[in-house]
Amino acid sequence: MCGRYATSRSNVDLSALFEAADETDGLEPDYNVAPTDQVPVVRVSASAGGRVLSEVRWGLVPAWAKDPKVGARMINARAETVATSNAFAQSFTRRRCLVPADGWFEWVRGEGKAKQAYFMTLGADEPCVFAGIWTVWGQDEGRLLTCSIVTAPAVDDLALVHERMPLLLPRERWESWLSGPADAALLEPTPSSHVARLELRPVGARVGDVRNDGPGLLDRVAAPPLRPSDVKPIDLTLF
């Protein structure tokens, strides 16, 4: 599951990191990205002759959709069905992208109605890179680029916070995701060695309100240790 995340790197930094031509008008940090927000992605553009950094709307709108509002329900594409889904299959075959992030948020319920937000991150020096798909909806002035994040069953300690996770791509899988054949190898689970480097950081309740923003949302707070016996994941699309 991925329904809220943070992305604060500049277009200059991202274009250099991914060796991509910059198609954006500049990027503003967003520490509380929510569905239908504009987000940076790295994709391959035939017209540009290689990788480009683009800003697209989070929530894929299939070309056949009559209304772009459907994208709000298509922020995630399940790895188990992305290759066969009517909404996602064409994009998986032809239009895959990398979605850079500082990390993502999940909420865990403890006793009663209490809940604790967690931020999963590789730290300030290295982005989390989600497997994504993108497409184009509409024409001319109504043309809209949108994306979804591919999710997979959670592995290792990530299962303590949610049963699903974004499909994280280590650097060595970036090129195959962007340009390789659309086969099952692309959807292999994130290596445990990569997951083990993630920090599961408890953060404050302010991140639960999409109107809140700023780097303070990522500050660590005190929280009881996560235990498989009493953690009950919360679907964060409820917030």
C-alpha positions in Angstrom: 0.0 0.0 0.0 1.2 3.5 -0.7 -1.2 6.3 -0.2 1.0 9.1 1.2 4.7 9.9 0.7 7.3 12.6 0.7 9.4 14.0 -2.1 11.7 17.0 -1.5 14.6 16.7 -4.0 14.9 19.4 -6.6 14.6 18.9 -10.3 18.3 19.6 -10.6 19.2 16.9 -8.2 16.8 14.3 -9.7 17.8 15.0 -13.3 21.4 14.5 -12.3 20.8 11.4 -10.2 18.8 9.6 -12.9 20.7 11.1 -15.9 17.5 12.4 -17.2 16.6 15.5 -19.2 14.5 17.9 -17.2 11.0 18.6 -18.6 9.7 20.2 -15.4 9.3 23.9 -14.6 11.0 23.3 -11.3 9.9 21.2 -8.3 8.7 22.3 -4.9 9.3 20.0 -1.9 6.2 18.1 -0.8 6.5 16.3 2.5 2.9 15.1 2.4 2.1 13.9 -1.1 -1.5 12.8 -1.5 -3.5 11.2 -4.3 -4.0 13.5 -7.4 -1.0 15.7 -6.4 1.6 16.5 -9.0 4.7 14.3 -8.5 8.0 13.9 -10.3 8.7 10.7 -12.3 11.5 9.5 -14.5 10.4 7.9 -17.8 11.7 7.2 -21.3 10.7 9.5 -24.0 11.1 8.5 -27.6 11.0 12.2 -28.8 13.7 13.1 -26.3 15.8 10.1 -27.1 16.1 8.8 -23.5 15.2 9.4 -19.9 13.3 12.5 -18.9 12.2 13.9 -15.6 8.5 14.8 -15.8 5.8 16.1 -13.4 2.6 14.0 -13.6 -0.5 13.6 -11.6 -0.6 10.7 -9.1 -3.5 8.5 -9.9 -3.5 6.8 -13.3 -6.3 7.8 -15.7 -6.6 5.2 -18.5 -6.9 6.5 -22.0 -10.4 5.1 -22.2 -11.7 6.8 -19.1 -14.5 9.3 -19.6 -13.6 11.4 -16.6 -10.1 12.0 -15.1 -11.6 11.8 -11.6 -11.2 8.0 -11.8 -7.5 8.5 -11.2 -8.1 9.2 -7.5 -9.0 5.5 -7.2 -6.0 4.3 -9.2 -3.0 5.5 -7.2 -1.7 2.0 -6.8 -1.4 -1.0 -9.2 -1.0 -4.4 -7.7 2.1 -6.4 -8.9 0.0 -9.5 -9.0 -2.4 -8.1 -11.6 -0.7 -5.1 -13.2 0.2 -7.1 -16.3 -3.4 -8.2 -16.9 -5.6 -5.4 -15.6 -7.7 -3.5 -18.1 -6.6 -0.2 -16.5 -2.9 -0.9 -16.1 -1.7 -3.6 -18.6 -0.9 -1.3 -21.5 1.1 1.0 -19.3 3.0 -1.9 -17.8 3.9 -3.1 -21.3 4.8 0.3 -22.8 5.0 3.1 -20.2 6.9 2.3 -17.0 8.5 4.9 -14.8 10.6 5.5 -11.7 8.9 7.4 -8.8 11.5 9.0 -6.5 10.6 9.6 -2.9 12.2 10.5 0.4 10.1 7.7 1.8 6.4 6.8 2.4 4.0 6.8 5.3 1.8 4.1 6.9 -0.4 4.1 9.9 -0.6 1.3 12.5 -3.4 0.9 15.0 -2.6 -0.1 18.6 -5.1 -0.5 21.4 -8.6 1.0 20.9 -8.6 3.9 18.4 -4.9 4.9 19.0 -2.9 5.0 15.8 0.8 5.7 15.1 2.2 7.0 11.8 5.5 5.6 10.5 7.8 6.9 7.8 9.8 4.3 5.8 13.0 5.8 4.5 16.5 5.1 3.3 17.7 8.3 4.9 18.4 11.8 3.6 21.2 10.7 1.3 19.4 8.1 -0.8 15.9 8.2 -2.3 13.4 5.4 -2.2 12.6 4.6 -5.9 9.2 3.1 -6.5 8.2 1.1 -9.6 5.6 3.1 -11.4 3.5 3.1 -14.6 2.2 6.2 -16.5 -0.1 7.1 -19.3 -1.6 10.0 -21.3 -5.2 11.0 -21.1 -6.9 13.6 -23.3 -5.5 15.7 -26.1 -4.1 19.2 -26.8 -4.8 21.5 -23.9 -6.6 18.8 -22.0 -3.7 16.4 -22.2 -2.9 14.9 -18.8 0.0 12.7 -17.8 -0.8 10.4 -14.8 0.9 7.6 -12.9 0.4 4.8 -10.5 2.8 3.2 -8.0 3.2 -0.6 -8.2 2.7 -2.3 -4.9 3.6 -5.8 -3.7 3.1 -8.0 -0.6 5.2 -6.6 2.2 8.4 -8.4 3.0 10.5 -8.7 6.2 10.0 -6.0 8.8 7.7 -4.0 6.5 5.0 -6.5 7.2 4.9 -5.0 10.7 3.3 -1.8 9.4 1.2 -2.9 6.5 0.5 -6.1 4.5 1.6 -4.3 1.3 4.5 -2.1 0.2 5.6 -0.1 -2.8 7.7 -2.2 -5.1 11.1 -0.7 -4.3 13.8 -0.8 -7.0 17.5 -0.8 -6.1 19.7 1.1 -8.6 20.6 -2.0 -10.5 16.9 -2.5 -11.4 16.2 1.0 -12.7 17.2 0.4 -16.3 15.4 -2.9 -16.7 12.2 -1.4 -15.2 12.3 1.5 -17.6 13.4 -0.3 -20.8 13.4 -4.1 -20.3 10.8 -6.5 -21.6 7.5 -6.6 -19.7 8.0 -10.0 -18.1 7.6 -11.5 -14.6 11.2 -10.7 -13.7 10.3 -7.0 -13.5 7.9 -7.8 -10.7 10.3 -9.8 -8.5 10.1 -8.8 -4.8 12.4 -6.1 -3.5 15.5 -7.8 -2.2 15.7 -8.3 1.5 19.1 -6.7 1.6 17.5 -3.4 0.3 14.5 -3.6 2.7 16.9 -4.2 5.6 18.4 -0.8 5.1 15.0 1.0 5.6 14.3 2.9 8.8 10.8 2.5 10.1 10.5 5.9 11.8 7.6 6.8 14.1 6.4 10.3 13.3 3.9 12.7 14.6 0.1 12.8 14.0 0.2 16.0 11.9 1.0 14.0 8.8 -2.5 12.5 9.0 -3.9 15.9 7.7 -3.0 16.5 4.0 -3.1 20.2 4.7 0.0 20.0 6.8 3.4 20.1 5.1 7.0 20.8 5.9 10.2 18.8 6.9 9.0 18.6 10.5 6.5 15.9 9.4 9.5 13.6 9.1 10.8 14.1 12.6 11.1 11.0 14.8 8.8 10.8 17.9 8.8 8.4 20.8 6.6 5.3 20.2 6.4 1.7 21.6 8.3 -0.9 19.6 6.5 -2.6 16.7 5.4 -6.1 17.6 3.7 -8.6 15.2 1.4 -9.7 17.9 -0.4 -6.4 18.4 0.0 -4.4 15.2 -3.1 -3.8 13.2 -2.5 -2.0 9.9 -4.7 0.9 8.9 -5.7 1.7 5.3 -4.3 5.2 5.1 -6.7 6.2 2.3 -9.2 6.6 5.1 -7.3 9.8 6.3 
